[in-house]
Amino acid sequence: MTSTTEAITGGRLMVELLEEAGVEIVFGYPGGAILPFYDELYHSKKIKHILVRHEQGAIHMAEGYARSTGKLGVCIATSGPGATNLITGLTDAKMDSVPILAITGQVATDAIGTDAFQEADIFGITIPITKYNALIKKADDLARHFEEAIKIAMGGRPGPVLLDFPKDVQLGKTTVRKASSLKIAPHHYERPKVKGDPQEFADALNQAKRPLLYVGGGAINSFASAEIKALAEKANAPVTTTLMGLGAFPGTHPLSVGMLGMHGTAYANKAVLECDYILNLGARFDDRVAKYQDFAPNAVRAHVDIDAAEFNKRINVDHILHGDLKDAIREILPFVKGGDRAEWIQNIQTLKKNHPLDFDNSGDTIKPQDFLNKVYTKTKGEAIVSTDVGQHQMWAAQYYLFDKPNTWLTSGGLGTMGYGLPAAIGAKFGNPDKTVICVTGDGSFQMCIQELATIAQSKLGVKILLFNNNFLGMVRQWQELFYEERFSESQWTYNPNFVKLAEAYDIPAMRIEKKSDIDKGVEFFLKDSGSALIEVMIPAEEKVFPMIPAGKSQQDLIEFKDLGKLKK
């Protein structure tokens, strides 16, 4: 261990370590077991603390900050219920590979295991939902645990880490400022060398007549967007992205076929059925995208990923390249040849023409797809968009095109309602000069609605687009299509007046109900850089299409035009 002559408290050292790591913003909620650390944080000139209204809001804000900036997100909670309120967000970050450091207070070490007031074994609870966690038992161990946690959070496949910080350790003195050695192996955090044969990958791609690049969230984490674009253009290969990969390849690019999966575009899903080579770049072969044995049935399958555990986990592949995606593509590119794929590209264009995204926009009711189109046009596609989970999430993914990485924030793996609003807040703190829009529904919005106070207190310019159908929309859609219209507990018999609620927090708000009000609503919503909420009333019957029923494959895709046949 590296020591100095001056002894400082564990709380002070934690603040200094955060500052040295370049942390500028933290999101948290104080309580008794974490107060010594908060007392030291009070004196920091480099770290801005954002006081949230619920610990779940803190970790989702940290997620939004991390995903929109590419930096580490940091959240803080006290012991017991404060710490356990982080669990959903930790799981969310683990499934979506978001680098988060959670610092939790804990009862004094001599009280651990006695069922002390506000004691919970957060170390044990979070073992399966973190990449690394530690109970810091003495102040001399803090520097080592901190360095290990940061390296693992940001290294390899990113993810959440947690440091449980007992109150007496926060108060205890130490001269150890930096660990002289770590107890974790370098392969846990160092950027791995690419393992595999890049030329083998390129040769298989060169031989293909109908190649398809399948891009996942790993492309965002590895900052590989430029390399993917270069690969697609050199190979003249169409590109589809997962929900988490939106923005990794320009959505407006001629080679883009949009999002793949349960609610992806029909042409992307049909391209999977027709391709003869599919190259997975940083995706998980998620069950909402790929059904075992039925996925790309006529294709040679290849997979590049930084996490070796993903290889052949759900879908067997023919070629594997293990390593950082950015490095791997750079090694593949020199061996890639252009090739004449005019027939395949024309086929893709025909699929787009014959199977477009579609909805019924007749009548005077507002359709969410139409409204999102208008918002996209008004913002020129340059906003950072966060969503909650449900129909609105899928409509946003379909109708707001993303040309840049780190501009799409959503809960993909866990599907966490309540994510959208705090994630937008975190993104706005990380990107104060950009337009940040939270797209939400009346169900999801009420799960973290108290964070309106965080917006108000910080005078933060977050835009909230609230689609209200007085239902849990996606649940209702499934109940209508697959449960013979038994709408069991999916309808709200009471919703608050969202406009008055927003105005109670000094957030300008408007409600619109007719198509003729759309232009006025969009103008109000985006007229300046300040916060705003627009409540858009939409029909409860409106559905998300295309749709692949759960457990089915691309061959079972239902398009909007199939709805009548489906009901029969």
DAKA-V733945 format. One record per residue. N is the residue number from 1. PSI is psi in whole degrees, -180 to 180 (NA if undefined). OMEGA is omega in radians with two decimals (* if undefined). D_CENTER is the distance of its C-alpha to the mean C-alpha in Angstrom with 2 decimals. Layout:
BEGIN
n=(N & N)
psi=(PSI & PSI)
omega=(OMEGA & OMEGA)
d_center=(D_CENTER & D_CENTER)
END
This chain:
BEGIN
n=(1 & 2 & 3 & 4 & 5 & 6 & 7 & 8 & 9 & 10 & 11 & 12 & 13 & 14 & 15 & 16 & 17 & 18 & 19 & 20 & 21 & 22 & 23 & 24 & 25 & 26 & 27 & 28 & 29 & 30 & 31 & 32 & 33 & 34 & 35 & 36 & 37 & 38 & 39 & 40 & 41 & 42 & 43 & 44 & 45 & 46 & 47 & 48 & 49 & 50 & 51 & 52 & 53 & 54 & 55 & 56 & 57 & 58 & 59 & 60 & 61 & 62 & 63 & 64 & 65 & 66 & 67 & 68 & 69 & 70 & 71 & 72 & 73 & 74 & 75 & 76 & 77 & 78 & 79 & 80 & 81 & 82 & 83 & 84 & 85 & 86 & 87 & 88 & 89 & 90 & 91 & 92 & 93 & 94 & 95 & 96 & 97 & 98 & 99 & 100 & 101 & 102 & 103 & 104 & 105 & 106 & 107 & 108 & 109 & 110 & 111 & 112 & 113 & 114 & 115 & 116 & 117 & 118 & 119 & 120 & 121 & 122 & 123 & 124 & 125 & 126 & 127 & 128 & 129 & 130 & 131 & 132 & 133 & 134 & 135 & 136 & 137 & 138 & 139 & 140 & 141 & 142 & 143 & 144 & 145 & 146 & 147 & 148 & 149 & 150 & 151 & 152 & 153 & 154 & 155 & 156 & 157 & 158 & 159 & 160 & 161 & 162 & 163 & 164 & 165 & 166 & 167 & 168 & 169 & 170 & 171 & 172 & 173 & 174 & 175 & 176 & 177 & 178 & 179 & 180 & 181 & 182 & 183 & 184 & 185 & 186 & 187 & 188 & 189 & 190 & 191 & 192 & 193 & 194 & 195 & 196 & 197 & 198 & 199 & 200 & 201 & 202 & 203 & 204 & 205 & 206 & 207 & 208 & 209 & 210 & 211 & 212 & 213 & 214 & 215 & 216 & 217 & 218 & 219 & 220 & 221 & 222 & 223 & 224 & 225 & 226 & 227 & 228 & 229 & 230 & 231 & 232 & 233 & 234 & 235 & 236 & 237 & 238 & 239 & 240 & 241 & 242 & 243 & 244 & 245 & 246 & 247 & 248 & 249 & 250 & 251 & 252 & 253 & 254 & 255 & 256 & 257 & 258 & 259 & 260 & 261 & 262 & 263 & 264 & 265 & 266 & 267 & 268 & 269 & 270 & 271 & 272 & 273 & 274 & 275 & 276 & 277 & 278 & 279 & 280 & 281 & 282 & 283 & 284 & 285 & 286 & 287 & 288 & 289 & 290 & 291 & 292 & 293 & 294 & 295 & 296 & 297 & 298 & 299 & 300 & 301 & 302 & 303 & 304 & 305 & 306 & 307 & 308 & 309 & 310 & 311 & 312 & 313 & 314 & 315 & 316 & 317 & 318 & 319 & 320 & 321 & 322 & 323 & 324 & 325 & 326 & 327 & 328 & 329 & 330 & 331 & 332 & 333 & 334 & 335 & 336 & 337 & 338 & 339 & 340 & 341 & 342 & 343 & 344 & 345 & 346 & 347 & 348 & 349 & 350 & 351 & 352 & 353 & 354 & 355 & 356 & 357 & 358 & 359 & 360 & 361 & 362 & 363 & 364 & 365 & 366 & 367 & 368 & 369 & 370 & 371 & 372 & 373 & 374 & 375 & 376 & 377 & 378 & 379 & 380 & 381 & 382 & 383 & 384 & 385 & 386 & 387 & 388 & 389 & 390 & 391 & 392 & 393 & 394 & 395 & 396 & 397 & 398 & 399 & 400 & 401 & 402 & 403 & 404 & 405 & 406 & 407 & 408 & 409 & 410 & 411 & 412 & 413 & 414 & 415 & 416 & 417 & 418 & 419 & 420 & 421 & 422 & 423 & 424 & 425 & 426 & 427 & 428 & 429 & 430 & 431 & 432 & 433 & 434 & 435 & 436 & 437 & 438 & 439 & 440 & 441 & 442 & 443 & 444 & 445 & 446 & 447 & 448 & 449 & 450 & 451 & 452 & 453 & 454 & 455 & 456 & 457 & 458 & 459 & 460 & 461 & 462 & 463 & 464 & 465 & 466 & 467 & 468 & 469 & 470 & 471 & 472 & 473 & 474 & 475 & 476 & 477 & 478 & 479 & 480 & 481 & 482 & 483 & 484 & 485 & 486 & 487 & 488 & 489 & 490 & 491 & 492 & 493 & 494 & 495 & 496 & 497 & 498 & 499 & 500 & 501 & 502 & 503 & 504 & 505 & 506 & 507 & 508 & 509 & 510 & 511 & 512 & 513 & 514 & 515 & 516 & 517 & 518 & 519 & 520 & 521 & 522 & 523 & 524 & 525 & 526 & 527 & 528 & 529 & 530 & 531 & 532 & 533 & 534 & 535 & 536 & 537 & 538 & 539 & 540 & 541 & 542 & 543 & 544 & 545 & 546 & 547 & 548 & 549 & 550 & 551 & 552 & 553 & 554 & 555 & 556 & 557 & 558 & 559 & 560 & 561 & 562 & 563 & 564 & 565 & 566 & 567 & 568)
psi=(145 & 124 & 160 & 170 & -25 & 126 & 133 & 164 & 159 & -37 & -43 & -43 & -40 & -42 & -45 & -39 & -40 & -44 & -44 & -29 & -2 & 14 & 126 & -22 & 138 & 152 & 128 & -180 & 116 & 164 & 173 & -46 & -10 & 5 & -39 & -38 & -43 & -34 & -37 & -36 & -30 & -31 & -5 & 134 & -7 & -21 & 126 & 128 & 132 & 117 & 115 & 179 & -7 & 142 & -32 & -36 & -37 & -46 & -34 & -33 & -43 & -37 & -47 & -40 & -48 & -45 & -27 & -17 & -21 & 7 & 174 & 135 & 139 & 132 & 156 & 139 & 161 & -174 & 177 & -120 & -30 & -46 & -43 & -23 & -10 & -10 & -43 & -45 & -38 & -43 & -42 & -47 & -36 & -45 & -30 & 9 & 56 & 127 & 109 & 137 & 118 & 128 & 120 & 137 & 156 & 154 & 163 & 149 & -34 & -8 & -10 & 131 & 3 & 8 & 42 & 163 & 129 & 39 & 135 & 143 & 73 & -28 & -52 & -40 & -37 & 6 & -48 & -9 & 16 & 157 & -26 & 139 & 157 & 141 & 113 & 112 & -18 & 154 & -31 & -21 & -9 & -47 & -41 & -49 & -38 & -47 & -41 & -44 & -46 & -44 & -41 & -36 & -41 & -17 & 152 & -135 & 116 & 165 & 179 & 148 & 159 & 135 & 116 & 124 & 89 & 151 & -40 & -26 & -33 & -34 & -22 & 153 & 151 & 151 & 0 & 108 & -22 & 138 & 135 & -20 & 157 & 156 & 11 & 146 & 145 & -30 & -14 & -19 & -18 & 151 & 116 & 149 & 148 & 127 & 129 & -174 & 100 & -35 & -36 & -41 & -49 & -40 & -43 & -38 & -43 & -34 & -18 & 144 & -25 & 66 & 154 & 128 & 131 & 104 & 130 & -172 & -23 & -26 & -34 & -48 & -31 & 3 & 44 & 15 & -44 & -40 & -39 & -42 & -42 & -41 & -47 & -44 & -38 & -39 & -10 & 49 & 130 & 157 & 130 & 149 & 156 & 176 & -42 & -17 & 0 & 131 & -17 & -25 & 136 & 124 & -20 & 0 & 142 & -26 & -4 & 133 & 16 & -163 & 145 & 157 & -163 & -42 & 26 & 178 & 151 & -38 & -31 & -46 & -35 & -32 & -35 & -38 & -28 & -16 & 155 & -1 & 127 & 126 & 109 & 118 & 91 & 31 & 168 & 3 & 51 & 151 & -18 & -4 & -45 & 123 & 132 & 133 & -24 & -2 & 127 & 60 & -23 & 13 & 150 & 132 & 133 & 152 & 127 & 127 & 152 & -18 & 108 & -22 & -18 & -16 & 127 & 24 & -45 & -36 & 127 & 138 & 162 & -30 & 138 & 136 & 117 & 123 & -180 & 133 & -42 & -47 & -42 & -45 & -38 & -33 & -29 & -40 & -44 & -23 & -5 & 134 & 155 & -67 & 152 & 109 & 33 & -39 & -42 & -43 & -40 & -37 & -41 & -43 & -36 & -41 & -42 & -41 & -41 & -18 & 58 & 162 & 135 & 153 & 162 & 110 & 23 & 167 & -178 & 4 & 154 & 129 & 131 & -33 & -42 & -45 & -43 & -35 & -43 & -40 & -41 & -45 & -44 & -39 & -3 & 27 & 19 & 5 & 158 & 127 & 124 & 154 & 161 & -152 & 130 & -158 & -44 & -35 & -46 & -39 & -42 & -42 & -32 & -40 & -7 & 111 & 134 & 122 & -12 & 149 & 163 & 20 & -3 & 118 & 116 & 161 & 105 & -60 & -44 & -29 & 59 & 108 & 141 & -5 & -39 & -50 & -53 & -34 & -39 & -39 & -47 & -40 & -38 & -38 & -35 & -20 & 67 & -22 & 1 & 152 & 126 & 124 & 128 & 118 & 121 & 174 & 167 & -23 & -56 & -40 & -36 & -5 & -29 & 34 & -24 & -16 & -2 & -32 & -34 & -40 & -47 & -45 & -37 & 1 & 53 & 134 & 62 & 133 & 131 & 115 & 106 & 110 & 123 & 115 & 10 & 27 & 161 & 95 & -47 & -37 & -45 & -42 & -45 & -39 & -37 & -43 & -32 & -6 & 30 & 40 & 30 & 98 & 70 & 110 & 36 & -6 & 137 & 121 & -11 & 128 & 147 & 168 & 98 & -32 & -49 & -36 & -46 & -43 & -27 & -24 & 17 & 32 & 119 & 138 & 153 & 149 & 134 & 149 & -17 & 149 & -35 & -14 & -2 & -50 & -42 & -40 & -43 & -40 & -45 & -44 & -38 & 20 & -27 & -172 & 0 & 174 & 155 & 149 & 130 & 125 & 118 & 113 & 127 & 158 & 138 & -26 & -10 & 137 & 164 & 120 & 150 & 170 & 131 & 116 & 149 & 133 & -4 & 177 & -179 & -28 & -19 & 16 & 135 & 123 & 168 & -40 & -15 & -5 & -43 & -43 & -36 & -42 & -28 & NA)
omega=(3.08 & -3.04 & 2.96 & -3.12 & -3.10 & 3.08 & 3.09 & -3.13 & 3.06 & 3.11 & 3.12 & -3.13 & 3.11 & 3.11 & -3.12 & 3.13 & 3.07 & 3.13 & -3.14 & 3.12 & 3.10 & 3.13 & -3.11 & -3.05 & 3.05 & -3.12 & -3.06 & -3.10 & -3.04 & 3.08 & -2.98 & -3.02 & -3.12 & -3.05 & 3.11 & 3.08 & 3.12 & 3.12 & 3.08 & 3.12 & 3.12 & -3.07 & -3.09 & 3.09 & -3.02 & -3.04 & 3.06 & 3.13 & 3.10 & 3.13 & -3.12 & 3.12 & 3.09 & -3.08 & 3.08 & 3.05 & -3.11 & -3.07 & 3.07 & 3.04 & 3.10 & 3.09 & 3.14 & 3.09 & -3.09 & -3.04 & -3.13 & -3.11 & -3.02 & -3.14 & 3.07 & 3.02 & -3.08 & 3.06 & -3.03 & 3.08 & 3.08 & -3.07 & 3.02 & -3.07 & 3.09 & 3.14 & -3.10 & 3.07 & 3.09 & -2.93 & 3.13 & -3.13 & 3.09 & 3.11 & 3.11 & -3.12 & 3.11 & -3.09 & -3.11 & 3.05 & -3.14 & -3.12 & -3.09 & 2.93 & 3.05 & 3.08 & -3.10 & 3.00 & 3.09 & 3.10 & -3.11 & -3.03 & -3.12 & 3.11 & -3.12 & -3.13 & -3.11 & -3.03 & 3.12 & -3.14 & -3.14 & 3.03 & 2.99 & -3.13 & -3.09 & 3.06 & -3.13 & -3.10 & -2.98 & 3.11 & -3.09 & -3.05 & 3.04 & 3.02 & -3.09 & 2.97 & -3.09 & 2.93 & -3.07 & -2.99 & 3.07 & -3.05 & 3.14 & -3.12 & -3.00 & -3.06 & -3.14 & -3.13 & -3.13 & -3.12 & 3.10 & -3.11 & -3.10 & -3.12 & -3.10 & 3.11 & -3.04 & -3.04 & 3.11 & 3.02 & -3.04 & 3.11 & -3.07 & 3.02 & -3.10 & 3.03 & 3.11 & -2.83 & -3.12 & -3.05 & -3.13 & 3.07 & 3.06 & -3.11 & -3.10 & -3.09 & 3.08 & 3.00 & -3.09 & -3.09 & -3.08 & 3.12 & 3.08 & 3.09 & 3.13 & 3.13 & 3.10 & -3.13 & -3.11 & -3.09 & 3.11 & -3.05 & -3.13 & 3.10 & -3.03 & 3.01 & -3.12 & 3.13 & -3.08 & -3.08 & -3.14 & -3.13 & 3.08 & 3.10 & -3.09 & -3.14 & 3.13 & 3.09 & -3.12 & -3.09 & -3.07 & 3.05 & -3.09 & -3.11 & 3.09 & 3.05 & -3.04 & -2.91 & -3.11 & -3.10 & 3.09 & 3.10 & 3.08 & -3.08 & -3.10 & 3.14 & -3.02 & -3.06 & -3.12 & -3.14 & 3.12 & 3.10 & 3.12 & 3.13 & -3.12 & -3.09 & 3.14 & -3.13 & -3.05 & -3.06 & 3.07 & -3.07 & 2.97 & 3.14 & 2.98 & 3.05 & -3.12 & -3.09 & -3.13 & -3.11 & 3.12 & 3.04 & -3.04 & -3.13 & -3.14 & -3.11 & -3.13 & -3.14 & -3.13 & 3.01 & 3.03 & -3.05 & 3.12 & 2.95 & -3.00 & 3.12 & 3.07 & -3.14 & 3.10 & -3.09 & 3.05 & -3.13 & 3.10 & 3.08 & 3.09 & -3.14 & -3.03 & -3.06 & 3.09 & 3.07 & 3.11 & -3.10 & 3.13 & -3.12 & 3.04 & 3.07 & -2.99 & -2.94 & -3.08 & -3.10 & 3.06 & -3.14 & -2.95 & 3.03 & -3.09 & 3.09 & -3.13 & -3.06 & -3.12 & -2.97 & -3.09 & -2.98 & 2.83 & -3.07 & 3.12 & -3.02 & 3.01 & -3.13 & 3.10 & -3.11 & -3.09 & 3.14 & -3.12 & -3.09 & 3.10 & -3.14 & 3.11 & -3.08 & 3.09 & -3.10 & -3.08 & -3.10 & -3.12 & 3.01 & -3.07 & 3.10 & 3.08 & -3.01 & 3.14 & -3.14 & -3.08 & -3.13 & 3.11 & 3.12 & 3.12 & -2.96 & -3.10 & -3.10 & -3.08 & 3.08 & -3.08 & 3.14 & 3.12 & -3.14 & -3.08 & -3.11 & 3.12 & 3.13 & 3.11 & 3.10 & 3.10 & 3.13 & 3.10 & 3.08 & 3.13 & -3.11 & -3.04 & -3.08 & -3.09 & 2.90 & -2.99 & 3.06 & -3.14 & -3.10 & 3.09 & 3.14 & -3.06 & 3.07 & -3.13 & 3.04 & -3.07 & 3.13 & 3.13 & -3.11 & 3.13 & 3.05 & -3.12 & 3.11 & 3.10 & -3.13 & -3.10 & -3.12 & -3.12 & 3.10 & -3.02 & -3.13 & 2.88 & -3.06 & 2.98 & 3.07 & 2.89 & -3.03 & 3.14 & -3.12 & -3.11 & 3.12 & -3.12 & 3.09 & 3.12 & 3.13 & -3.10 & -2.91 & 3.02 & -3.06 & -3.09 & 3.14 & -3.07 & 3.09 & 3.08 & 3.11 & -3.13 & -3.08 & 3.13 & 3.10 & -3.04 & -3.04 & -3.08 & -3.12 & -2.99 & 2.97 & -3.07 & -3.12 & -2.87 & -3.07 & 3.12 & 3.10 & 3.10 & 3.10 & 3.11 & 3.13 & -3.13 & 3.07 & 3.13 & -3.09 & -3.01 & -3.08 & -3.11 & 3.02 & 3.13 & -3.09 & 2.98 & 3.05 & -3.02 & 3.08 & -3.06 & 3.07 & -3.12 & -3.04 & -3.06 & -3.14 & 3.07 & -3.03 & -3.12 & -3.14 & 2.93 & 3.12 & 3.10 & 3.07 & -3.09 & -3.09 & -3.11 & -3.10 & -3.00 & -3.08 & 3.09 & 3.11 & -3.10 & 3.09 & -3.03 & 3.03 & -3.07 & 3.03 & 3.14 & 3.11 & 2.78 & -2.86 & -3.11 & 3.07 & 3.13 & -3.14 & 3.12 & 3.14 & 3.12 & -3.02 & -2.97 & -3.12 & 3.04 & 3.05 & 3.00 & -3.05 & -3.07 & 3.01 & 3.10 & -3.12 & 3.04 & 3.04 & 3.06 & 2.98 & 3.09 & 2.98 & -3.02 & 3.13 & 3.12 & 3.13 & 3.10 & -3.13 & 3.07 & 3.07 & 3.14 & 3.07 & 3.13 & -3.05 & 3.11 & 3.06 & 3.08 & -3.05 & -3.05 & 3.13 & -3.13 & -3.14 & -3.03 & -3.09 & 3.11 & -3.13 & 3.12 & 3.13 & 3.10 & -3.04 & -3.00 & -3.00 & -3.14 & -3.07 & -3.11 & 3.11 & 3.10 & 3.01 & 3.01 & 3.10 & -3.08 & -3.14 & -3.11 & -3.11 & 3.10 & -3.07 & -3.09 & -3.04 & 3.07 & 3.03 & 0.01 & 3.13 & 2.97 & 3.14 & -3.11 & 3.11 & -3.12 & -3.11 & 3.13 & -3.13 & -3.09 & -3.09 & 3.06 & 3.07 & 3.13 & -3.10 & -3.14 & -3.01 & -3.14 & 3.12 & -3.12 & -3.11 & 3.10 & *)
d_center=(37.21 & 37.73 & 39.61 & 41.08 & 44.06 & 42.29 & 40.74 & 37.78 & 35.89 & 32.72 & 31.03 & 32.27 & 31.23 & 27.62 & 27.55 & 29.22 & 26.88 & 23.83 & 25.78 & 26.79 & 23.23 & 22.55 & 20.49 & 21.15 & 19.14 & 18.52 & 17.53 & 19.89 & 22.62 & 26.02 & 28.37 & 31.53 & 30.36 & 28.29 & 30.82 & 32.50 & 29.32 & 28.68 & 32.29 & 31.75 & 28.53 & 30.76 & 32.71 & 29.92 & 30.34 & 27.20 & 24.42 & 23.37 & 22.49 & 20.63 & 22.15 & 19.85 & 21.33 & 19.64 & 18.11 & 15.05 & 14.56 & 15.06 & 12.35 & 9.63 & 11.33 & 11.24 & 7.47 & 7.56 & 10.57 & 9.51 & 6.74 & 9.31 & 12.26 & 11.80 & 13.72 & 13.88 & 12.75 & 15.67 & 16.49 & 19.94 & 21.59 & 25.09 & 26.40 & 26.60 & 24.75 & 22.84 & 21.46 & 20.91 & 18.89 & 16.16 & 16.03 & 13.44 & 10.92 & 12.19 & 11.82 & 8.20 & 7.75 & 10.37 & 9.12 & 5.86 & 8.22 & 7.43 & 10.99 & 12.26 & 15.96 & 17.19 & 20.89 & 22.78 & 26.42 & 28.75 & 32.36 & 35.05 & 35.48 & 38.86 & 37.40 & 34.59 & 35.46 & 37.85 & 35.64 & 35.86 & 34.63 & 30.83 & 30.57 & 27.88 & 27.30 & 23.72 & 24.34 & 25.30 & 22.73 & 19.74 & 21.19 & 19.25 & 15.79 & 16.05 & 16.93 & 19.85 & 21.52 & 24.98 & 27.56 & 29.41 & 33.04 & 34.81 & 34.22 & 35.46 & 32.46 & 29.81 & 29.71 & 29.27 & 26.52 & 24.63 & 24.98 & 24.02 & 20.86 & 19.71 & 20.69 & 18.89 & 15.57 & 15.61 & 17.76 & 17.32 & 14.05 & 12.22 & 11.58 & 12.89 & 16.62 & 19.01 & 22.48 & 24.82 & 27.42 & 30.72 & 32.68 & 35.73 & 33.76 & 32.44 & 36.12 & 37.58 & 38.78 & 38.00 & 39.12 & 36.51 & 34.09 & 32.69 & 32.64 & 35.17 & 33.49 & 30.36 & 30.41 & 27.51 & 28.21 & 27.09 & 25.36 & 22.66 & 21.52 & 23.49 & 22.27 & 23.91 & 26.49 & 25.92 & 27.75 & 29.12 & 31.03 & 29.38 & 32.52 & 32.30 & 28.89 & 30.34 & 33.50 & 31.80 & 29.81 & 33.07 & 34.92 & 32.52 & 33.63 & 30.45 & 27.47 & 23.83 & 20.90 & 17.80 & 14.78 & 11.51 & 8.45 & 11.27 & 12.73 & 10.26 & 10.77 & 14.45 & 14.97 & 16.81 & 16.57 & 20.24 & 21.41 & 19.83 & 21.47 & 24.68 & 24.64 & 24.15 & 26.87 & 29.24 & 28.99 & 28.91 & 26.25 & 23.97 & 20.20 & 17.69 & 13.93 & 11.57 & 8.92 & 6.38 & 9.38 & 10.20 & 11.92 & 12.92 & 16.17 & 17.72 & 17.51 & 21.07 & 22.51 & 25.42 & 24.10 & 20.80 & 20.92 & 17.54 & 15.00 & 16.27 & 16.34 & 17.28 & 16.82 & 16.85 & 19.87 & 23.21 & 24.18 & 21.25 & 22.02 & 25.70 & 25.36 & 24.06 & 27.28 & 29.45 & 28.17 & 30.30 & 27.84 & 24.08 & 22.30 & 18.92 & 17.15 & 14.38 & 13.36 & 14.11 & 16.51 & 14.52 & 16.98 & 15.55 & 16.47 & 19.41 & 22.40 & 24.54 & 27.58 & 26.94 & 24.16 & 25.67 & 29.07 & 31.13 & 29.07 & 29.24 & 25.86 & 24.53 & 21.51 & 20.33 & 18.01 & 18.03 & 17.93 & 21.31 & 20.46 & 18.57 & 21.80 & 23.72 & 21.69 & 21.55 & 23.03 & 26.01 & 26.01 & 28.98 & 27.78 & 25.56 & 24.61 & 23.11 & 21.71 & 19.36 & 18.36 & 19.68 & 22.92 & 23.31 & 23.17 & 25.59 & 27.91 & 27.73 & 28.36 & 32.04 & 32.99 & 31.40 & 33.93 & 33.54 & 35.42 & 36.47 & 33.85 & 35.14 & 35.70 & 32.15 & 30.70 & 33.16 & 32.16 & 28.52 & 29.84 & 31.96 & 29.08 & 27.24 & 30.48 & 31.33 & 27.96 & 26.19 & 23.55 & 25.99 & 26.70 & 29.87 & 30.15 & 33.76 & 35.03 & 34.16 & 31.11 & 27.80 & 25.42 & 21.72 & 21.49 & 24.34 & 22.99 & 19.65 & 21.91 & 23.90 & 21.03 & 19.85 & 23.47 & 24.04 & 21.17 & 21.95 & 18.33 & 17.79 & 15.60 & 12.11 & 10.67 & 8.40 & 9.13 & 10.15 & 11.01 & 14.19 & 16.33 & 15.17 & 11.61 & 13.49 & 16.03 & 13.70 & 12.24 & 15.94 & 17.74 & 15.86 & 16.20 & 14.11 & 16.40 & 14.60 & 11.62 & 9.25 & 10.05 & 7.38 & 4.59 & 4.07 & 4.67 & 6.00 & 8.40 & 9.66 & 9.53 & 9.99 & 12.27 & 12.63 & 9.08 & 9.59 & 12.69 & 12.15 & 8.83 & 11.12 & 13.83 & 12.25 & 11.42 & 15.01 & 16.52 & 15.11 & 16.17 & 19.19 & 20.77 & 18.10 & 17.74 & 14.64 & 14.42 & 12.92 & 13.60 & 14.52 & 17.27 & 20.22 & 19.07 & 15.56 & 16.86 & 19.51 & 17.42 & 16.60 & 19.17 & 21.02 & 18.64 & 20.62 & 23.06 & 20.79 & 20.54 & 24.30 & 25.28 & 23.57 & 24.60 & 21.12 & 20.77 & 17.71 & 18.25 & 17.63 & 18.15 & 19.16 & 20.25 & 22.89 & 24.58 & 25.76 & 24.14 & 21.15 & 20.83 & 19.15 & 21.38 & 24.31 & 23.68 & 23.86 & 26.85 & 28.62 & 28.17 & 28.52 & 30.18 & 33.08 & 31.80 & 31.96 & 29.57 & 29.50 & 27.99 & 25.45 & 27.32 & 27.32 & 30.97 & 30.16 & 27.53 & 28.12 & 29.13 & 25.78 & 27.63 & 29.97 & 27.28 & 25.42 & 28.84 & 29.62 & 26.97 & 28.56 & 25.74 & 27.40 & 26.75 & 28.07 & 28.24 & 29.09 & 30.38 & 32.11 & 31.21 & 33.80 & 31.76 & 28.64 & 29.83 & 30.95 & 27.64 & 25.58 & 28.13 & 27.91 & 24.13 & 23.94 & 27.43 & 26.65 & 24.11 & 24.36 & 22.31 & 22.92 & 22.19 & 23.29 & 23.82 & 24.23 & 26.28 & 25.65 & 27.60 & 26.64 & 27.68 & 25.19 & 23.08 & 20.28 & 21.90 & 21.92 & 21.26 & 21.81 & 23.08 & 21.62 & 23.30 & 24.63 & 24.26 & 24.08 & 27.80 & 27.31 & 25.19 & 26.19 & 26.35 & 27.24 & 30.82 & 31.01 & 30.47 & 34.22 & 34.99 & 32.35 & 33.94 & 37.36)
END
